[in-house]
């Protein structure tokens, strides 16, 4: 695993992060059948919600078409590349045969279900960018979310053994550094480096610095709701990951979008 990261101060969160960071090792030695899987790892759909079903069916049709070089996978933050960030998405990925597999409000278990139920055998992508987990933080422990993220990576690696994956640490959410969601997200992120040490196809990247000022506060002019980027935020995101994705795709990096 390659780790690309930058650091910014979050003193109020440090105690909480380190308290959780050691929890994973003991659990990973357990046999898979020794205890029920957490909800974060049990695939489940939301087909009873028409809007979700429609979005899934559109994704299913796109994958059935084939000719996908780049997968964008996640929840609403990825989904909104198609709405808030549409112009940015078109600039960076429009000529790269991408498929957006983000759906708003999804948790890890929903993304697992979708991957299991999309015709993934129709495609042979060159790269994937994955961002998921913030919605799980409200009901699952940091360990349960981290394990579920690994389950998604394992599923993708099983489908496409040679495909490089850009795994993004979960973006900060909540205006200030001591916001409860911010602390939960930080605890999940703290577990990811050790978890993916033995994954040569995974590049773990932390772009959380994009969303906070020098005091760790999320500016409304980048994330109006303190969780989802606006168009300017998507421009920053696209530019930040472009060198890594272009290398994975084997093409020429694009200039920063004006």
PAVEXGU-757051 format. One record per residue (C-alpha): x, y, z; residue in three letters; residue number from 1. Coordinates in Angstrom, 3 decimals, always signed. Last residue first. Layout:
PAVEXGU-757051
<r east="X" north="Y" up="Z" rest="ala" nr="NUM"/>
...
end
This chain:
PAVEXGU-757051
<r east="-9.876" north="+27.026" up="-13.752" rest="unk" nr="258"/>
<r east="-9.507" north="+23.203" up="-13.793" rest="unk" nr="257"/>
<r east="-5.963" north="+22.152" up="-12.956" rest="unk" nr="256"/>
<r east="-4.214" north="+20.783" up="-16.033" rest="unk" nr="255"/>
<r east="-4.934" north="+17.164" up="-16.829" rest="unk" nr="254"/>
<r east="-2.425" north="+14.424" up="-16.119" rest="unk" nr="253"/>
<r east="-1.452" north="+12.384" up="-19.203" rest="unk" nr="252"/>
<r east="-2.573" north="+8.769" up="-19.328" rest="unk" nr="251"/>
<r east="-1.719" north="+5.474" up="-17.679" rest="unk" nr="250"/>
<r east="-4.968" north="+5.152" up="-15.771" rest="unk" nr="249"/>
<r east="-3.178" north="+4.640" up="-12.461" rest="unk" nr="248"/>
<r east="-0.777" north="+7.484" up="-13.215" rest="unk" nr="247"/>
<r east="-3.679" north="+9.726" up="-14.194" rest="unk" nr="246"/>
<r east="-5.448" north="+8.786" up="-10.970" rest="unk" nr="245"/>
<r east="-2.496" north="+9.733" up="-8.773" rest="unk" nr="244"/>
<r east="-1.717" north="+13.056" up="-10.459" rest="unk" nr="243"/>
<r east="-5.439" north="+13.959" up="-10.588" rest="unk" nr="242"/>
<r east="-6.189" north="+13.345" up="-6.902" rest="unk" nr="241"/>
<r east="-5.653" north="+16.925" up="-5.740" rest="unk" nr="240"/>
<r east="-7.034" north="+18.616" up="-8.879" rest="unk" nr="239"/>
<r east="-10.321" north="+16.729" up="-8.723" rest="unk" nr="238"/>
<r east="-10.752" north="+17.375" up="-5.001" rest="unk" nr="237"/>
<r east="-10.066" north="+21.097" up="-5.309" rest="unk" nr="236"/>
<r east="-12.496" north="+21.414" up="-8.226" rest="unk" nr="235"/>
<r east="-15.039" north="+19.345" up="-6.279" rest="unk" nr="234"/>
<r east="-14.750" north="+21.829" up="-3.429" rest="unk" nr="233"/>
<r east="-15.346" north="+24.746" up="-5.773" rest="unk" nr="232"/>
<r east="-18.490" north="+22.995" up="-6.982" rest="unk" nr="231"/>
<r east="-19.754" north="+22.544" up="-3.415" rest="unk" nr="230"/>
<r east="-18.336" north="+19.840" up="-1.179" rest="unk" nr="229"/>
<r east="-20.621" north="+17.809" up="+1.092" rest="unk" nr="228"/>
<r east="-20.213" north="+17.461" up="+4.861" rest="unk" nr="227"/>
<r east="-20.122" north="+20.853" up="+6.547" rest="unk" nr="226"/>
<r east="-23.521" north="+21.784" up="+5.033" rest="unk" nr="225"/>
<r east="-22.056" north="+24.576" up="+2.879" rest="unk" nr="224"/>
<r east="-18.837" north="+22.626" up="+2.289" rest="unk" nr="223"/>
<r east="-16.331" north="+24.832" up="+0.430" rest="unk" nr="222"/>
<r east="-17.713" north="+28.320" up="+1.066" rest="unk" nr="221"/>
<r east="-19.053" north="+27.121" up="+4.409" rest="unk" nr="220"/>
<r east="-15.492" north="+26.794" up="+5.696" rest="unk" nr="219"/>
<r east="-14.732" north="+23.602" up="+7.678" rest="unk" nr="218"/>
<r east="-12.861" north="+24.483" up="+10.872" rest="unk" nr="217"/>
<r east="-9.512" north="+22.806" up="+11.614" rest="unk" nr="216"/>
<r east="-8.016" north="+26.040" up="+12.898" rest="unk" nr="215"/>
<r east="-5.797" north="+26.554" up="+9.843" rest="unk" nr="214"/>
<r east="-8.819" north="+26.049" up="+7.597" rest="unk" nr="213"/>
<r east="-10.482" north="+22.750" up="+6.766" rest="unk" nr="212"/>
<r east="-11.783" north="+20.962" up="+3.675" rest="unk" nr="211"/>
<r east="-8.651" north="+20.504" up="+1.603" rest="unk" nr="210"/>
<r east="-6.672" north="+19.178" up="+4.583" rest="unk" nr="209"/>
<r east="-8.862" north="+16.075" up="+4.540" rest="unk" nr="208"/>
<r east="-7.127" north="+14.894" up="+1.385" rest="unk" nr="207"/>
<r east="-5.765" north="+11.706" up="+2.941" rest="unk" nr="206"/>
<r east="-4.734" north="+9.122" up="+0.375" rest="unk" nr="205"/>
<r east="-4.437" north="+5.349" up="+0.692" rest="unk" nr="204"/>
<r east="-3.040" north="+3.804" up="-2.478" rest="unk" nr="203"/>
<r east="-4.176" north="+0.196" up="-2.780" rest="unk" nr="202"/>
<r east="-2.803" north="-2.330" up="-5.301" rest="unk" nr="201"/>
<r east="+0.049" north="-3.426" up="-3.024" rest="unk" nr="200"/>
<r east="-2.377" north="-4.327" up="-0.240" rest="unk" nr="199"/>
<r east="-0.320" north="-5.596" up="+2.696" rest="unk" nr="198"/>
<r east="-0.312" north="-2.369" up="+4.706" rest="unk" nr="197"/>
<r east="-4.038" north="-1.859" up="+4.121" rest="unk" nr="196"/>
<r east="-5.307" north="-2.336" up="+7.669" rest="unk" nr="195"/>
<r east="-2.336" north="-0.583" up="+9.236" rest="unk" nr="194"/>
<r east="-3.065" north="+2.610" up="+7.300" rest="unk" nr="193"/>
<r east="-6.862" north="+2.384" up="+7.760" rest="unk" nr="192"/>
<r east="-7.275" north="+2.357" up="+11.524" rest="unk" nr="191"/>
<r east="-6.721" north="+6.081" up="+12.131" rest="unk" nr="190"/>
<r east="-9.313" north="+6.889" up="+9.457" rest="unk" nr="189"/>
<r east="-12.034" north="+5.191" up="+11.480" rest="unk" nr="188"/>
<r east="-11.150" north="+7.143" up="+14.638" rest="unk" nr="187"/>
<r east="-10.992" north="+10.413" up="+12.697" rest="unk" nr="186"/>
<r east="-14.470" north="+9.781" up="+11.299" rest="unk" nr="185"/>
<r east="-15.873" north="+9.276" up="+14.784" rest="unk" nr="184"/>
<r east="-14.214" north="+12.454" up="+16.044" rest="unk" nr="183"/>
<r east="-15.494" north="+14.544" up="+13.138" rest="unk" nr="182"/>
<r east="-18.972" north="+13.131" up="+13.651" rest="unk" nr="181"/>
<r east="-18.896" north="+14.223" up="+17.297" rest="unk" nr="180"/>
<r east="-17.840" north="+17.821" up="+16.427" rest="unk" nr="179"/>
<r east="-14.641" north="+18.669" up="+18.306" rest="unk" nr="178"/>
<r east="-12.714" north="+19.788" up="+15.214" rest="unk" nr="177"/>
<r east="-15.463" north="+22.222" up="+14.132" rest="unk" nr="176"/>
<r east="-18.001" north="+22.284" up="+11.303" rest="unk" nr="175"/>
<r east="-19.084" north="+18.669" up="+11.204" rest="unk" nr="174"/>
<r east="-17.700" north="+16.228" up="+8.663" rest="unk" nr="173"/>
<r east="-14.070" north="+15.491" up="+7.868" rest="unk" nr="172"/>
<r east="-13.612" north="+13.453" up="+4.687" rest="unk" nr="171"/>
<r east="-13.185" north="+9.700" up="+4.981" rest="unk" nr="170"/>
<r east="-9.724" north="+8.566" up="+3.935" rest="unk" nr="169"/>
<r east="-9.596" north="+8.098" up="+0.204" rest="unk" nr="168"/>
<r east="-8.790" north="+4.733" up="-1.321" rest="unk" nr="167"/>
<r east="-7.253" north="+4.995" up="-4.789" rest="unk" nr="166"/>
<r east="-7.469" north="+1.459" up="-6.114" rest="unk" nr="165"/>
<r east="-5.116" north="-0.094" up="-8.652" rest="unk" nr="164"/>
<r east="-6.693" north="-2.843" up="-10.794" rest="unk" nr="163"/>
<r east="-4.569" north="-5.983" up="-11.211" rest="unk" nr="162"/>
<r east="-6.773" north="-8.386" up="-9.270" rest="unk" nr="161"/>
<r east="-10.040" north="-7.116" up="-10.806" rest="unk" nr="160"/>
<r east="-13.014" north="-9.000" up="-9.376" rest="unk" nr="159"/>
<r east="-11.253" north="-10.278" up="-6.272" rest="unk" nr="158"/>
<r east="-9.582" north="-6.905" up="-5.827" rest="unk" nr="157"/>
<r east="-12.972" north="-5.206" up="-5.941" rest="unk" nr="156"/>
<r east="-14.397" north="-7.571" up="-3.330" rest="unk" nr="155"/>
<r east="-11.334" north="-7.220" up="-1.133" rest="unk" nr="154"/>
<r east="-11.591" north="-3.425" up="-1.349" rest="unk" nr="153"/>
<r east="-15.240" north="-3.629" up="-0.296" rest="unk" nr="152"/>
<r east="-14.380" north="-5.973" up="+2.578" rest="unk" nr="151"/>
<r east="-11.598" north="-3.580" up="+3.620" rest="unk" nr="150"/>
<r east="-14.111" north="-0.768" up="+3.864" rest="unk" nr="149"/>
<r east="-16.284" north="-3.089" up="+5.955" rest="unk" nr="148"/>
<r east="-13.413" north="-3.813" up="+8.327" rest="unk" nr="147"/>
<r east="-12.815" north="-0.087" up="+8.757" rest="unk" nr="146"/>
<r east="-16.494" north="+0.496" up="+9.501" rest="unk" nr="145"/>
<r east="-16.669" north="-2.250" up="+12.102" rest="unk" nr="144"/>
<r east="-13.447" north="-1.064" up="+13.748" rest="unk" nr="143"/>
<r east="-14.684" north="+2.514" up="+14.018" rest="unk" nr="142"/>
<r east="-17.858" north="+1.252" up="+15.660" rest="unk" nr="141"/>
<r east="-21.112" north="+1.210" up="+13.741" rest="unk" nr="140"/>
<r east="-24.298" north="+3.275" up="+14.098" rest="unk" nr="139"/>
<r east="-23.567" north="+6.912" up="+13.279" rest="unk" nr="138"/>
<r east="-20.174" north="+6.182" up="+11.738" rest="unk" nr="137"/>
<r east="-21.822" north="+4.123" up="+9.024" rest="unk" nr="136"/>
<r east="-22.781" north="+7.297" up="+7.145" rest="unk" nr="135"/>
<r east="-19.138" north="+8.394" up="+7.036" rest="unk" nr="134"/>
<r east="-17.970" north="+5.107" up="+5.577" rest="unk" nr="133"/>
<r east="-17.222" north="+5.429" up="+1.870" rest="unk" nr="132"/>
<r east="-14.735" north="+6.962" up="-0.574" rest="unk" nr="131"/>
<r east="-13.316" north="+4.751" up="-3.326" rest="unk" nr="130"/>
<r east="-11.506" north="+5.756" up="-6.514" rest="unk" nr="129"/>
<r east="-11.058" north="+2.941" up="-9.033" rest="unk" nr="128"/>
<r east="-8.566" north="+2.173" up="-11.786" rest="unk" nr="127"/>
<r east="-8.081" north="+0.369" up="-15.128" rest="unk" nr="126"/>
<r east="-11.580" north="-1.009" up="-15.284" rest="unk" nr="125"/>
<r east="-12.365" north="-4.373" up="-16.882" rest="unk" nr="124"/>
<r east="-16.114" north="-4.333" up="-17.419" rest="unk" nr="123"/>
<r east="-18.901" north="-6.759" up="-18.263" rest="unk" nr="122"/>
<r east="-18.069" north="-9.055" up="-15.321" rest="unk" nr="121"/>
<r east="-19.278" north="-6.268" up="-13.035" rest="unk" nr="120"/>
<r east="-22.888" north="-6.953" up="-13.981" rest="unk" nr="119"/>
<r east="-24.125" north="-5.152" up="-10.844" rest="unk" nr="118"/>
<r east="-25.603" north="-7.185" up="-7.992" rest="unk" nr="117"/>
<r east="-22.564" north="-7.925" up="-5.816" rest="unk" nr="116"/>
<r east="-21.172" north="-4.421" up="-6.322" rest="unk" nr="115"/>
<r east="-24.563" north="-3.024" up="-5.335" rest="unk" nr="114"/>
<r east="-24.784" north="-5.159" up="-2.204" rest="unk" nr="113"/>
<r east="-21.302" north="-4.114" up="-1.067" rest="unk" nr="112"/>
<r east="-22.216" north="-0.474" up="-1.677" rest="unk" nr="111"/>
<r east="-25.307" north="-0.896" up="+0.487" rest="unk" nr="110"/>
<r east="-23.354" north="-2.565" up="+3.303" rest="unk" nr="109"/>
<r east="-20.761" north="+0.219" up="+3.287" rest="unk" nr="108"/>
<r east="-23.367" north="+2.878" up="+3.853" rest="unk" nr="107"/>
<r east="-25.370" north="+4.735" up="+1.269" rest="unk" nr="106"/>
<r east="-27.010" north="+8.090" up="+2.029" rest="unk" nr="105"/>
<r east="-26.670" north="+9.306" up="-1.582" rest="unk" nr="104"/>
<r east="-25.584" north="+6.786" up="-4.171" rest="unk" nr="103"/>
<r east="-22.133" north="+6.629" up="-5.769" rest="unk" nr="102"/>
<r east="-21.289" north="+4.247" up="-8.577" rest="unk" nr="101"/>
<r east="-20.179" north="+6.867" up="-11.099" rest="unk" nr="100"/>
<r east="-18.865" north="+5.105" up="-14.208" rest="unk" nr="99"/>
<r east="-15.934" north="+6.582" up="-16.089" rest="unk" nr="98"/>
<r east="-14.883" north="+6.192" up="-19.722" rest="unk" nr="97"/>
<r east="-11.960" north="+8.623" up="-19.392" rest="unk" nr="96"/>
<r east="-13.125" north="+11.412" up="-21.685" rest="unk" nr="95"/>
<r east="-15.594" north="+12.851" up="-19.189" rest="unk" nr="94"/>
<r east="-13.315" north="+12.200" up="-16.216" rest="unk" nr="93"/>
<r east="-11.546" north="+15.453" up="-15.332" rest="unk" nr="92"/>
<r east="-13.617" north="+18.086" up="-17.121" rest="unk" nr="91"/>
<r east="-16.904" north="+16.160" up="-17.038" rest="unk" nr="90"/>
<r east="-16.569" north="+15.541" up="-13.309" rest="unk" nr="89"/>
<r east="-15.796" north="+19.213" up="-12.748" rest="unk" nr="88"/>
<r east="-18.881" north="+20.309" up="-14.694" rest="unk" nr="87"/>
<r east="-21.028" north="+17.814" up="-12.778" rest="unk" nr="86"/>
<r east="-19.718" north="+18.673" up="-9.313" rest="unk" nr="85"/>
<r east="-23.025" north="+19.691" up="-7.773" rest="unk" nr="84"/>
<r east="-24.899" north="+17.010" up="-9.724" rest="unk" nr="83"/>
<r east="-23.044" north="+13.941" up="-11.048" rest="unk" nr="82"/>
<r east="-20.015" north="+14.455" up="-8.781" rest="unk" nr="81"/>
<r east="-22.818" north="+14.475" up="-6.241" rest="unk" nr="80"/>
<r east="-22.937" north="+10.678" up="-6.139" rest="unk" nr="79"/>
<r east="-19.362" north="+10.565" up="-4.821" rest="unk" nr="78"/>
<r east="-20.222" north="+12.683" up="-1.781" rest="unk" nr="77"/>
<r east="-23.588" north="+10.943" up="-1.627" rest="unk" nr="76"/>
<r east="-22.065" north="+7.492" up="-1.085" rest="unk" nr="75"/>
<r east="-19.115" north="+5.731" up="-2.651" rest="unk" nr="74"/>
<r east="-17.463" north="+4.374" up="-5.768" rest="unk" nr="73"/>
<r east="-16.016" north="+6.176" up="-8.796" rest="unk" nr="72"/>
<r east="-14.876" north="+3.530" up="-11.281" rest="unk" nr="71"/>
<r east="-12.530" north="+4.395" up="-14.143" rest="unk" nr="70"/>
<r east="-11.911" north="+2.505" up="-17.393" rest="unk" nr="69"/>
<r east="-15.454" north="+1.468" up="-18.206" rest="unk" nr="68"/>
<r east="-16.160" north="+0.239" up="-21.757" rest="unk" nr="67"/>
<r east="-19.088" north="-1.980" up="-20.768" rest="unk" nr="66"/>
<r east="-22.696" north="-1.114" up="-21.582" rest="unk" nr="65"/>
<r east="-23.904" north="-3.396" up="-18.778" rest="unk" nr="64"/>
<r east="-22.038" north="-1.167" up="-16.312" rest="unk" nr="63"/>
<r east="-24.064" north="+1.853" up="-17.433" rest="unk" nr="62"/>
<r east="-27.354" north="-0.034" up="-17.327" rest="unk" nr="61"/>
<r east="-26.682" north="-1.252" up="-13.795" rest="unk" nr="60"/>
<r east="-25.766" north="+2.260" up="-12.719" rest="unk" nr="59"/>
<r east="-29.081" north="+3.542" up="-14.078" rest="unk" nr="58"/>
<r east="-30.875" north="+0.702" up="-12.293" rest="unk" nr="57"/>
<r east="-29.145" north="+1.654" up="-9.046" rest="unk" nr="56"/>
<r east="-30.208" north="+5.283" up="-9.380" rest="unk" nr="55"/>
<r east="-33.794" north="+4.262" up="-10.086" rest="unk" nr="54"/>
<r east="-33.805" north="+1.864" up="-7.120" rest="unk" nr="53"/>
<r east="-32.493" north="+4.593" up="-4.839" rest="unk" nr="52"/>
<r east="-35.178" north="+7.041" up="-6.002" rest="unk" nr="51"/>
<r east="-37.877" north="+4.396" up="-5.619" rest="unk" nr="50"/>
<r east="-36.982" north="+3.410" up="-2.066" rest="unk" nr="49"/>
<r east="-37.979" north="-0.223" up="-1.497" rest="unk" nr="48"/>
<r east="-34.877" north="-1.210" up="-3.438" rest="unk" nr="47"/>
<r east="-32.708" north="-0.148" up="-0.520" rest="unk" nr="46"/>
<r east="-30.303" north="-3.084" up="-0.698" rest="unk" nr="45"/>
<r east="-28.325" north="-5.038" up="+1.888" rest="unk" nr="44"/>
<r east="-24.876" north="-6.580" up="+2.024" rest="unk" nr="43"/>
<r east="-23.809" north="-7.591" up="+5.559" rest="unk" nr="42"/>
<r east="-20.462" north="-5.949" up="+6.358" rest="unk" nr="41"/>
<r east="-21.585" north="-2.715" up="+8.060" rest="unk" nr="40"/>
<r east="-24.265" north="-4.651" up="+9.929" rest="unk" nr="39"/>
<r east="-21.519" north="-6.369" up="+11.910" rest="unk" nr="38"/>
<r east="-20.812" north="-9.990" up="+11.038" rest="unk" nr="37"/>
<r east="-22.122" north="-12.516" up="+13.515" rest="unk" nr="36"/>
<r east="-19.470" north="-14.119" up="+15.680" rest="unk" nr="35"/>
<r east="-16.986" north="-16.991" up="+15.460" rest="unk" nr="34"/>
<r east="-17.721" north="-17.681" up="+11.794" rest="unk" nr="33"/>
<r east="-15.031" north="-15.405" up="+10.335" rest="unk" nr="32"/>
<r east="-12.431" north="-16.708" up="+12.760" rest="unk" nr="31"/>
<r east="-10.988" north="-14.082" up="+15.057" rest="unk" nr="30"/>
<r east="-7.464" north="-12.776" up="+14.551" rest="unk" nr="29"/>
<r east="-8.711" north="-9.499" up="+13.120" rest="unk" nr="28"/>
<r east="-10.440" north="-8.606" up="+16.377" rest="unk" nr="27"/>
<r east="-7.273" north="-8.283" up="+18.418" rest="unk" nr="26"/>
<r east="-5.619" north="-6.054" up="+15.840" rest="unk" nr="25"/>
<r east="-8.523" north="-3.669" up="+15.308" rest="unk" nr="24"/>
<r east="-8.844" north="-2.076" up="+18.723" rest="unk" nr="23"/>
<r east="-5.464" north="-0.385" up="+18.782" rest="unk" nr="22"/>
<r east="-6.550" north="+2.759" up="+16.967" rest="unk" nr="21"/>
<r east="-9.645" north="+3.360" up="+19.045" rest="unk" nr="20"/>
<r east="-8.127" north="+4.990" up="+22.121" rest="unk" nr="19"/>
<r east="-5.576" north="+6.669" up="+19.894" rest="unk" nr="18"/>
<r east="-8.280" north="+8.458" up="+17.942" rest="unk" nr="17"/>
<r east="-10.291" north="+9.619" up="+20.969" rest="unk" nr="16"/>
<r east="-7.265" north="+11.083" up="+22.677" rest="unk" nr="15"/>
<r east="-6.237" north="+12.870" up="+19.511" rest="unk" nr="14"/>
<r east="-9.579" north="+14.505" up="+18.719" rest="unk" nr="13"/>
<r east="-9.244" north="+17.711" up="+20.709" rest="unk" nr="12"/>
<r east="-5.799" north="+18.358" up="+19.295" rest="unk" nr="11"/>
<r east="-6.852" north="+18.406" up="+15.653" rest="unk" nr="10"/>
<r east="-3.943" north="+19.902" up="+13.786" rest="unk" nr="9"/>
<r east="-3.462" north="+19.241" up="+10.115" rest="unk" nr="8"/>
<r east="-1.452" north="+16.467" up="+8.451" rest="unk" nr="7"/>
<r east="-0.986" north="+15.522" up="+4.842" rest="unk" nr="6"/>
<r east="-1.287" north="+12.078" up="+3.355" rest="unk" nr="5"/>
<r east="-0.330" north="+9.730" up="+0.577" rest="unk" nr="4"/>
<r east="+0.066" north="+6.134" up="+1.729" rest="unk" nr="3"/>
<r east="+1.116" north="+3.522" up="-0.788" rest="unk" nr="2"/>
<r east="+0.000" north="+0.000" up="+0.000" rest="unk" nr="1"/>
end
